[in-house]
Amino acid sequence: MNTYVDGNKGLNLLDFAYEKCLNGVPKVSKPISELADDYIKKYGRTDIAINKLIKNQLSKNTINGFVTSFGGFVTMPVTLLANVTSVIYVQMRMIASIAIIRGYDLTDDEVQTFVYSCMVGKGVTDVFKQAGVQVTNKISLSAVNKIPGRVLTTINQAIGFRFITKAGAKGTINLGKVIPIIGAGVGATFDYTTTRLIANRAKKVFEGNNVIYFSLF
């Protein structure tokens, strides 16, 4: 297995989903700033806003679990695999919205890396260390801002590699074809559980307006 090539595949997948999060998908979803603003206007930049957002996204992912398990979501007008368009896209929008509510700027490369890290979870500390960045169990956004762009790209590629290998092992993504055929109930349960874990992770990562430390896990 060529780690570099697979890392690029995973990174391209994450980059594509991230761009769609920022700009939205015509007739499908609004730009992420508008989604986050809806919650900010109603509840302010509070935990209540984030919890309401998460509840809504969990509901979406449970529904999508049933749909994509039958392969019915491939009609979505986005050139991605079925489960990527429905589940991973919703998960990334949830993470990005939490970041906005907490006051982070999604156009910052470092914040983008943090969003990608939330999709992967365990092992992110090792990714930074392997790229030559000395970290403990926490790292601040200001510290990441000092990392050269080429090193940040290497980190993103490594995260992309972990993303596709982790998802592929769980049967979420098949880079060669559409997702494996599984029972609808199984798909829904997996999507809900995974999205809940990612939601809790994102809440810890984006804890406070560019000041609180980003916990690596």
N, C-alpha and C positions, 0 to 999 in steps of 0.2 A: 504494500500500500504506500503510495506517495503522499506523505503527510502534507507537503507544500501544496500539491495540486488539490487534494481534498480540502485543505484549509481555505483555498481560494474559492472552491465551490460553496462551502458553507458561508464564507464571508459575502460572496455575491448574493446568496440567498437572503442573508440578513440585511445587506445594503438595499436590496430591492424592496423588502418589506418595510424598511425604515423610511425610504423615500416615499412609499405609498402612505405611510403613517403621517408624514409631514404634510403632504399635499392632498391626501384623500384619494378616493377612487370615484370617478364620476358615476352618479346614479346608485352608488353603493354606500359610500361613507364620506363624511365631511373631513376637512383638514383637522389634524389633531389639536391644533390651537383652539379651534371652535368647540370641539368636544370638551376640552378641559375648561374653557371659559363658561360653558353651560353650568358646570358644577361649581365653579368659583363664584359665579353670579348668585347662585342659589344658597350656597353654604360657606362662601369665603374660602380662604386657603387653610382649610381645617381638616382634621382627621375625619370629620363627618362627611365632608365632600369626597375624600378618598374612599371611605367605606361604602358610600352610596355608589360610587363609580365601580368598585370591585364587585359589588352585588349584581350590578347590571351586566358587567362583562362575564361573570360566572354564569349568569342565566343564558347569555348568548352562546357561550362555549358548550353548555350542556345541550342546547338545541343543535348546534353545529356538529356535536359528536354523533348524534343520531343521523343527521343528513349525510355527513361525509363517510360514515361507515358503510353507507349504501352507494357511495360514489356519485351521489346526486348533485354535489356542489361544484362539479367540474365545469358547470355552465357559467360560473362567475367570470366576468370579463377581465381577468387578470391572468397573465401567462405565468402561472405557478402551479405546483402540484396541488391536488385537491385539499389535503389537510393543511397545507401551508396557507392557502388562501383563506380558509375558514378559521382555523384554530390559532396558528402561530401569528397570523396578522392581528387577530383580536387580542392575543396575549401581549404583543408588542405595543399595540395602541394603549392598553391598560398601563403598562410600565411607563410609557412616554407621557401619558396623562398625569400619572402620579408625580413624575418629575416636574412637569409644568406647574401643577398645583403647589408643589413645594418650592417653586421659584427658580428652577434650573432652566437653562437655555439649551434647547435641543439642537441648535446649530453649532454648539461647541463640540469639537471632535472628542474631547474627553468624556463629556456627558453621553455621547453616542456609544462610546466604549462601555460605559457603565450600564446602559440599557441592554447592550448585547450580553454583558456579564450576567444580568438577571435571567436571561433565557437559558443560561448554562448551569449556574449554581456552583457546586463544589469543584474545587480544583483551580479556581481563578487565581488564587495566590501563587500557585505553581507556574501559571502562565506568565505572570509578571516577573517572577524570579528567573524563569528560563530566558526571558528577554533581557536579562541583565539589570532589572530594576529591583533594588533591595527594599523589601517590604516586610512588615510583621503581619499581624492579623488585621490591621486596619491601614488605610491610606487616604489622605485627604485629597480633595479635588485640586487644591493649590499645588500639591506635590505632583499630581499627574500632569498638571499644566506645564511642568518643567521637563517632561519626557519629550525627546525629539520626535518629530512626526514620523520618521522612518521606523522608530522603535514602536510607536503606537500602532503603526500599520502591521508590524510583526505580531503584536499582541492581539490585534483584531483577527488576523489570519489564524492564530492559534485558538482563539475563542471559536472561530468559524469551524475549525476542525473538530473541536470538542462538541460543538452543537450538532453537526451531522452524524458523528459517531454515536453520540448519546441518543439522539432521536431515532437513528436507524436501528440501534439495538432494541429500542422499545417498540419498533414497528410503526413509528409515527411518520417517517419519511422514507421513501424509496426513490433514490435519485434516478433510477432507470425507468420507472413507470409510476402509475398511480398507486396510492397507498394500498397495502394488503387488504383483502376483504375480511372484515371481522363483524361480529354481531353488533347491532346498533346499541344495545345496552352496555356492552363492554366499552365501546368507543366513547359514549357519553360519560361513563364513570371515570375513565382515564383522563379525559379532557378536563373535567371538573376538578379532579384531585390535583392534576398538574398545574392548572391555572391558579388554584388556591395557593399552592406552594410558591409559585412565581409572584403572586400578589403580596404575600407576606415578606418575601425576599425584597421586593421593590420598595416596600414601606420602610424596611430597615436601611436599604442602600441610600435612598433619597430622604434622609431624615430631617433636613433643615436648611433651606435657602443658602446653599453653597458654603455652609459653615461646619456642619456636623460631619464627622468622618464617614467615609464610605467603607463599610465593612466587607472585607474579602472573605469568601466562604468556600 
